[in-house]
Amino acid sequence: CTFAEENYDCTGNCIAEVDCAGDCAGSAEEDECGVCDTDSSNDCTQDCAGVWGGISDYDDCGVCEGNNSDQDCAGVCFGTAFVDDCDLCIGGTTGEEPCETTVCIDIELHNGANLISLWALPEDNSLNNILSSLGENVTGIIGEGVAAQPHPTLGWVGSLSAISSTSGYWVKVNTADELSVCDAIPLDPSQNYSLHPGANLISFPYEGSVGISNALPDSVEPLFNGLIGEGVAAQPHPTLGWVGSLSNFEGTKGYWAKVDDAVSFSFDISNSLTRSIPNTNIYSDYGIVQSSSQAFYFIENVYIDGEPIQNGDVLEVYNGNTIVGARVWNGEFTDVPAMGYDPDLITTSGYMESGEKPTIKLIKNDTGEEFILSGNIPYWFNNEIYSVGVLENMVFPSQLVLEEAYPNPFNPTTKIRFGVAEKSNISISVYDLSGRVVEILSNAT
């Protein structure tokens, strides 16, 4: 074979490129649509997504594959009409007026101070309207830095005149009652809260309840160093999360939110519950009155003669001989409340006042034995959360012990603590610098 056919060898094999039609050295090519021919043009078109031969198309709003999702309920592209809670399409050009969906909120109040908030408010949010169901039973209301009390002829007097959607309040009543607020419009749960450093008295704008970590956005939760409710509290722990008797935010409850820095946030209610959270207080068993002044002692653990106490044991807090708080032990970092003196509540006479140091006792659930506990127990101040650490049963002195007076100089009072090894006659007197007896504090057994 001297001269082979063009594009073939002497044995008949194609030595050129075979085209898409299978022709040796052919000119057919496959276009963007997958069609093999010698026509240089494409045998299909691109859809709106840029796919040759695709089926995507523009919707009525000019959006590729939009499925008309940019139309409002009135069919207007990028319109502002929306469906309200009554399933009415309102706004834009619909001509419909929004429905008036209102609710009634009923809050059970015990005698004394109640820390509340409202998740719905009527258009008339004045104290006269909001507290009208309580009549003359209500004796006052306290917000953050504001207060009001009823006057027989002037009505409500003071710096507080209306209820805010973002604030909590202490409502004080003489006897147990029910606060009923009707014609109230539910609040927007995503409303913004702007907190200043320190303690902020806030509301919870939702009917149900939400766990603390779920309700606080991750971006701001580390700025919270404590939360205080009515007789309950919580503080963050580096490994255990939130510890204490307060686990959820709940509708109709108010809270003191303690933050390190200024923070702005909205609650997240996506993991909400409809059930209410049972109160862990046992005040009714002890006759302890809920005060608007309170502090909490978070106790890491308690040991009696070197052995840890058991769940079900009771911790009691005393100011002298007056019991001011109690909590059933439920494990590490149980928070024990200590109520403070409220000048508006006669029943809080003898409760804690600023700078006083409480005494904490343990009552064994199985034997009824009582132990006075010792450890790093801070002095009491209102709205504080204290990390106490470990407490142990007090070992009584083997001889007479007299501690330094606190504060000294007196301002205007002082505390003098002493211990004795056995029951005996004790005489304690105060002398001035010249040696004169100013006061005899004790001269008895």
C-alpha positions as CSV (number, residue, x, y, z in Angstrom):
1,C,0.0,0.0,0.0
2,T,1.8,3.1,-1.2
3,F,-0.9,5.8,-1.2
4,A,-3.6,5.2,1.5
5,E,-7.0,6.8,1.4
6,E,-7.0,10.3,3.1
7,N,-7.5,10.0,6.9
8,Y,-7.0,6.3,6.8
9,D,-4.0,4.0,7.0
10,C,-3.3,1.1,4.6
11,T,-5.3,-1.3,6.6
12,G,-8.4,1.0,6.6
13,N,-8.1,2.4,10.1
14,C,-9.1,6.0,10.7
15,I,-6.1,8.0,11.7
16,A,-8.1,11.3,12.1
17,E,-10.5,12.5,14.9
18,V,-13.9,10.9,14.8
19,D,-16.8,13.4,15.2
20,C,-19.9,13.1,17.5
21,A,-21.7,11.4,14.6
22,G,-19.0,8.7,14.3
23,D,-17.6,10.0,11.0
24,C,-13.8,9.9,10.6
25,A,-12.6,13.5,10.3
26,G,-16.2,14.6,10.2
27,S,-17.4,18.1,11.0
28,A,-20.4,17.4,13.3
29,E,-20.3,18.9,16.8
30,E,-22.5,18.6,19.9
31,D,-24.1,21.9,20.8
32,E,-25.0,23.3,24.3
33,C,-28.3,21.4,24.0
34,G,-26.6,18.0,23.5
35,V,-27.6,17.9,19.7
36,C,-24.9,16.5,17.3
37,D,-25.1,18.1,13.9
38,T,-23.1,20.3,11.5
39,D,-25.2,23.4,12.3
40,S,-23.1,25.8,14.4
41,S,-26.1,27.2,16.2
42,N,-27.7,25.7,19.4
43,D,-30.9,23.8,18.9
44,C,-32.4,25.1,22.2
45,T,-32.4,28.2,24.4
46,Q,-31.3,29.1,27.9
47,D,-33.9,29.4,30.6
48,C,-33.8,32.2,33.2
49,A,-31.4,30.3,35.4
50,G,-28.9,30.1,32.5
51,V,-29.5,26.4,31.8
52,W,-29.6,25.4,28.1
53,G,-32.9,23.6,27.5
54,G,-33.9,24.3,31.1
55,I,-37.5,24.8,32.2
56,S,-37.0,27.6,34.8
57,D,-39.1,30.7,34.1
58,Y,-39.8,34.1,35.6
59,D,-42.8,34.5,37.9
60,D,-45.2,37.4,37.8
61,C,-42.8,39.5,39.9
62,G,-39.9,39.0,37.4
63,V,-38.1,36.7,39.7
64,C,-36.6,33.5,38.3
65,E,-38.1,30.4,39.9
66,G,-39.9,32.9,42.3
67,N,-43.2,31.0,42.3
68,N,-44.8,34.4,43.0
69,S,-43.5,34.2,46.6
70,D,-42.8,37.9,46.5
71,Q,-46.4,38.8,46.2
72,D,-48.2,39.9,49.3
73,C,-51.6,38.5,50.3
74,A,-53.3,41.0,48.0
75,G,-51.3,39.7,45.0
76,V,-49.1,42.8,44.7
77,C,-45.4,42.1,43.9
78,F,-43.3,43.3,46.8
79,G,-46.4,44.8,48.4
80,T,-46.8,45.6,52.1
81,A,-50.2,43.9,52.8
82,F,-50.1,41.0,55.3
83,V,-52.4,38.5,57.1
84,D,-53.2,39.5,60.6
85,D,-54.2,37.3,63.6
86,C,-57.8,37.2,62.3
87,D,-56.7,35.9,58.9
88,L,-57.5,39.2,57.3
89,C,-55.3,40.6,54.5
90,I,-54.6,44.2,55.6
91,G,-52.4,47.0,54.5
92,G,-51.4,48.1,51.0
93,T,-54.5,48.5,48.8
94,T,-56.7,45.9,50.5
95,G,-58.9,48.4,52.4
96,E,-59.2,46.0,55.3
97,E,-58.8,47.2,58.9
98,P,-56.8,45.0,61.3
99,C,-59.0,43.0,63.7
100,E,-58.9,43.8,67.4
101,T,-57.7,40.6,69.1
102,T,-57.7,41.2,72.8
103,V,-57.2,38.9,75.9
104,C,-57.8,39.0,79.6
105,I,-54.9,38.2,81.9
106,D,-55.6,36.9,85.5
107,I,-52.8,36.9,88.0
108,E,-53.1,35.3,91.4
109,L,-51.6,37.5,94.1
110,H,-50.6,36.5,97.6
111,N,-50.6,39.0,100.5
112,G,-47.5,41.2,100.5
113,A,-45.3,41.8,97.5
114,N,-45.7,40.1,94.2
115,L,-43.2,40.5,91.4
116,I,-45.2,40.5,88.1
117,S,-45.2,41.7,84.5
118,L,-47.8,41.7,81.7
119,W,-47.5,39.9,78.4
120,A,-50.4,41.9,77.0
121,L,-51.4,45.5,77.6
122,P,-54.7,47.5,77.0
123,E,-54.5,50.8,75.1
124,D,-55.1,52.5,78.5
125,N,-52.0,51.3,80.4
126,S,-52.5,53.8,83.3
127,L,-52.3,52.5,86.9
128,N,-56.0,53.5,87.4
129,N,-57.0,51.0,84.6
130,I,-54.5,48.2,85.1
131,L,-54.9,47.9,88.9
132,S,-58.6,48.7,89.0
133,S,-59.6,45.1,89.8
134,L,-57.7,45.2,93.1
135,G,-59.7,48.2,94.5
136,E,-58.5,49.4,97.9
137,N,-56.7,46.1,98.6
138,V,-53.6,47.3,96.7
139,T,-51.3,49.4,98.8
140,G,-48.5,50.3,96.3
141,I,-46.5,49.4,93.2
142,I,-42.8,49.6,92.7
143,G,-40.8,49.6,89.4
144,E,-37.1,50.1,88.8
145,G,-36.4,53.5,90.5
146,V,-40.1,54.5,90.4
147,A,-43.1,53.9,92.7
148,A,-46.7,54.9,93.3
149,Q,-49.3,54.5,96.1
150,P,-53.0,55.2,96.2
151,H,-54.3,58.4,97.8
152,P,-57.8,58.6,99.1
153,T,-58.6,61.8,97.1
154,L,-55.8,62.3,94.5
155,G,-55.7,58.8,93.1
156,W,-52.3,57.3,92.4
157,V,-49.4,59.5,93.5
158,G,-45.7,59.1,92.9
159,S,-43.2,58.9,90.0
160,L,-45.0,55.9,88.4
161,S,-48.2,56.5,86.5
162,A,-48.4,53.8,83.7
163,I,-47.2,50.3,83.1
164,S,-44.4,49.7,80.6
165,S,-44.3,46.7,78.3
166,T,-40.6,46.0,79.1
167,S,-40.7,46.5,82.9
168,G,-41.5,44.3,85.8
169,Y,-43.2,45.5,89.0
170,W,-43.7,44.7,92.7
171,V,-47.4,44.9,93.4
172,K,-48.3,45.0,97.1
173,V,-51.7,43.9,98.4
174,N,-53.1,43.6,101.9
175,T,-54.7,40.2,101.3
176,A,-54.6,37.5,98.6
177,D,-56.4,38.7,95.5
178,E,-56.5,38.4,91.7
179,L,-55.3,41.0,89.3
180,S,-57.5,40.9,86.2
181,V,-56.5,43.0,83.1
182,C,-58.9,42.8,80.1
183,D,-59.0,44.3,76.6
184,A,-55.3,43.7,76.5
185,I,-53.4,43.4,73.2
186,P,-50.6,40.7,73.3
187,L,-47.1,42.2,73.1
188,D,-44.7,41.6,70.3
189,P,-42.4,38.8,71.8
190,S,-39.5,40.2,69.8
191,Q,-39.7,43.6,71.3
192,N,-36.3,45.1,72.2
193,Y,-34.9,45.4,75.7
194,S,-32.1,47.8,76.4
195,L,-30.3,47.0,79.7
196,H,-27.8,49.2,81.6
197,P,-25.0,47.7,83.7
198,G,-26.2,46.3,87.0
199,A,-29.7,45.2,87.9
200,N,-32.7,45.8,85.5
201,L,-36.3,45.1,86.4
202,I,-37.7,43.6,83.2
203,S,-40.9,41.8,81.9
204,F,-41.3,38.6,79.9
205,P,-43.4,39.5,76.8
206,Y,-44.9,36.0,76.2
207,E,-47.8,34.0,77.6
208,G,-45.8,30.7,77.9
209,S,-42.4,29.9,79.4
210,V,-39.0,29.5,77.9
211,G,-35.8,28.1,79.4
212,I,-33.2,30.7,80.3
213,S,-30.5,29.6,77.8
214,N,-33.1,29.2,75.1
215,A,-34.7,32.6,75.7
216,L,-31.4,34.6,75.8
217,P,-29.6,35.0,72.5
218,D,-26.1,33.3,72.5
219,S,-24.5,36.7,71.7
220,V,-25.7,38.3,74.9
221,E,-26.1,35.4,77.4
222,P,-22.4,35.6,78.6
223,L,-23.1,39.2,79.7
224,F,-25.7,38.0,82.3
225,N,-24.3,37.3,85.7
226,G,-27.6,36.6,87.5
227,L,-31.4,36.6,87.4
228,I,-33.7,37.1,90.3
229,G,-37.5,36.4,90.4
230,E,-39.9,36.4,93.2
231,G,-38.3,34.1,95.8
232,V,-36.2,32.4,93.1
233,A,-32.8,33.1,91.4
234,A,-30.3,31.7,88.9
235,Q,-26.7,32.3,88.1
236,P,-24.4,31.0,85.4
237,H,-21.9,28.3,86.1
238,P,-18.9,27.7,83.8
239,T,-19.7,24.0,83.3
240,L,-23.2,23.4,84.7
241,G,-25.0,26.2,82.8
242,W,-27.6,28.0,84.8
243,V,-28.0,26.9,88.4
244,G,-30.5,27.8,91.1
245,S,-34.3,27.6,91.6
246,L,-35.1,29.7,88.6
247,S,-34.9,27.8,85.3
248,N,-37.5,29.4,83.0
249,F,-38.8,32.8,82.1
250,E,-42.5,32.8,82.4
251,G,-45.4,35.0,81.4
252,T,-46.9,37.3,84.1
253,K,-43.6,37.1,86.1
254,G,-41.1,40.0,86.6
255,Y,-37.3,39.5,86.8
256,W,-34.3,41.4,87.9
257,A,-31.7,40.9,85.1
258,K,-28.1,41.6,86.3
259,V,-25.6,42.3,83.5
260,D,-22.0,43.4,83.4
261,D,-22.3,45.8,80.5
262,A,-25.0,47.6,78.6
263,V,-26.8,45.1,76.3
264,S,-29.7,45.2,73.8
265,F,-31.6,42.1,73.0
266,S,-34.9,40.4,72.2
267,F,-36.2,37.2,73.8
268,D,-36.2,34.0,71.6
269,I,-39.4,32.2,72.2
270,S,-39.0,29.5,69.5
271,N,-38.6,26.8,72.1
272,S,-41.5,28.0,74.3
273,L,-43.8,25.9,76.5
274,T,-47.4,26.6,77.4
275,R,-47.2,25.1,80.9
276,S,-46.4,27.1,83.9
277,I,-43.4,26.4,86.1
278,P,-44.2,25.2,89.7
279,N,-42.9,27.5,92.5
280,T,-40.2,25.9,94.6
281,N,-40.8,28.2,97.6
282,I,-41.8,26.6,100.9
283,Y,-42.6,29.9,102.6
284,S,-46.1,28.9,103.5
285,D,-44.7,26.2,105.8
286,Y,-42.6,28.7,107.7
287,G,-44.8,31.9,107.7
288,I,-42.1,33.7,105.7
289,V,-43.5,36.8,104.0
290,Q,-42.3,37.6,100.4
291,S,-40.6,41.0,100.5
292,S,-39.7,43.3,97.7
293,S,-36.2,43.3,99.2
294,Q,-34.4,39.9,98.8
295,A,-31.0,38.4,98.3
296,F,-29.8,34.9,97.5
297,Y,-27.0,32.7,98.8
298,F,-25.9,30.0,96.3
299,I,-24.4,27.2,98.4
300,E,-22.0,24.9,96.6
301,N,-22.2,22.1,99.3
302,V,-22.9,21.4,102.9
303,Y,-21.0,19.0,105.2
304,I,-22.1,17.7,108.6
305,D,-19.2,16.1,110.5
306,G,-17.5,15.6,107.1
307,E,-20.5,14.0,105.4
308,P,-22.4,15.7,102.6
309,I,-26.1,16.5,103.3
310,Q,-28.9,14.8,101.4
311,N,-31.6,16.0,99.0
312,G,-34.7,16.9,101.1
313,D,-32.8,18.4,104.0
314,V,-33.9,22.0,104.6
315,L,-31.8,25.1,104.8
316,E,-33.2,28.0,106.9
317,V,-31.9,31.6,107.1
318,Y,-32.3,33.7,110.2
319,N,-31.8,37.3,111.2
320,G,-31.3,36.9,114.9
321,N,-34.3,34.8,116.0
322,T,-36.4,35.7,112.9
323,I,-36.6,33.3,110.0
324,V,-36.2,35.2,106.7
325,G,-35.8,32.4,104.2
326,A,-35.8,28.7,103.5
327,R,-35.1,26.2,100.7
328,V,-35.1,22.4,100.4
329,W,-31.6,21.2,99.5
330,N,-31.6,19.8,95.9
331,G,-27.9,19.4,95.2
332,E,-24.9,21.6,94.5
333,F,-25.5,25.3,94.2
334,T,-28.9,25.3,95.8
335,D,-29.9,29.0,96.2
336,V,-31.3,30.0,99.6
337,P,-33.4,33.3,99.7
338,A,-33.1,35.8,102.5
339,M,-35.9,38.3,102.7
340,G,-35.2,42.0,103.6
341,Y,-37.1,44.5,105.6
342,D,-39.8,46.3,103.6
343,P,-41.1,49.4,105.4
344,D,-44.4,49.1,103.6
345,L,-45.0,45.5,105.1
346,I,-45.3,45.4,108.9
347,T,-44.9,41.6,108.7
348,T,-41.3,42.0,107.5
349,S,-40.2,43.6,110.8
350,G,-37.0,41.9,111.9
351,Y,-36.0,40.9,108.4
352,M,-32.6,41.5,107.0
353,E,-31.3,45.1,106.5
354,S,-28.2,46.3,104.6
355,G,-24.9,45.2,106.3
356,E,-26.5,42.5,108.5
357,K,-25.1,39.0,108.5
358,P,-27.6,36.1,108.4
359,T,-27.3,32.8,110.2
360,I,-27.9,29.6,108.1
361,K,-29.2,26.5,109.8
362,L,-29.7,23.0,108.5
363,I,-32.6,20.7,109.4
364,K,-32.0,17.0,108.7
365,N,-35.1,15.6,106.9
366,D,-34.7,12.1,108.3
367,T,-33.8,12.9,112.0
368,G,-35.0,16.5,112.5
369,E,-31.6,17.4,113.9
370,E,-30.6,21.1,113.7
371,F,-27.2,22.4,112.9
372,I,-25.9,26.0,112.7
373,L,-23.6,26.3,109.6
374,S,-20.4,28.2,109.3
375,G,-18.4,29.4,106.4
376,N,-18.0,32.4,104.1
377,I,-21.5,33.9,104.5
378,P,-21.4,37.5,103.1
379,Y,-23.3,40.4,104.7
380,W,-26.8,41.0,103.3
381,F,-27.6,43.7,100.7
382,N,-30.8,43.9,98.7
383,N,-30.9,42.3,95.2
384,E,-27.6,40.6,95.6
385,I,-26.6,37.1,94.5
386,Y,-23.8,35.5,96.6
387,S,-21.6,32.5,95.9
388,V,-21.1,31.0,99.3
389,G,-19.0,27.9,98.6
390,V,-19.0,25.1,101.2
391,L,-20.6,25.3,104.6
392,E,-20.0,23.0,107.6
393,N,-21.7,22.5,110.9
394,M,-20.3,25.1,113.4
395,V,-17.9,23.8,116.0
396,F,-18.7,25.7,119.2
397,P,-15.8,27.4,121.1
398,S,-14.1,25.7,124.0
399,Q,-13.8,29.1,125.7
400,L,-15.3,32.6,125.6
401,V,-14.9,34.3,122.2
402,L,-15.7,37.9,121.4
403,E,-15.4,39.0,117.8
404,E,-14.7,42.5,116.6
405,A,-17.7,44.8,116.3
406,Y,-18.9,45.4,112.7
407,P,-19.1,48.1,111.5
408,N,-16.7,50.0,113.8
409,P,-17.1,53.0,114.3
410,F,-20.9,52.4,114.6
411,N,-22.8,53.6,111.5
412,P,-25.3,54.0,113.1
413,T,-25.5,50.5,114.5
414,T,-23.1,47.6,115.0
415,K,-23.1,43.9,115.4
416,I,-21.2,42.2,118.2
417,R,-20.9,38.4,118.0
418,F,-19.7,36.2,120.8
419,G,-19.5,32.5,121.6
420,V,-19.5,30.5,124.9
421,A,-18.5,27.0,125.6
422,E,-21.5,26.4,127.9
423,K,-24.6,28.1,129.2
424,S,-23.6,30.8,131.6
425,N,-24.3,34.3,132.7
426,I,-23.1,36.8,130.2
427,S,-22.6,40.5,130.7
428,I,-21.7,42.8,127.7
429,S,-21.3,46.5,128.2
430,V,-20.2,49.3,125.9
431,Y,-17.7,52.0,127.3
432,D,-16.7,55.3,125.9
433,L,-13.1,56.5,125.8
434,S,-13.2,57.9,129.3
435,G,-14.3,54.5,130.7
436,R,-17.9,55.4,131.4
437,V,-20.5,52.7,130.7
438,V,-22.6,53.8,127.7
439,E,-24.9,50.9,127.4
440,I,-25.4,47.4,129.0
441,L,-26.2,45.1,126.1
442,S,-26.6,41.9,128.0
443,N,-26.6,40.8,131.6
444,A,-28.4,37.5,131.6
445,T,-28.0,33.8,131.0
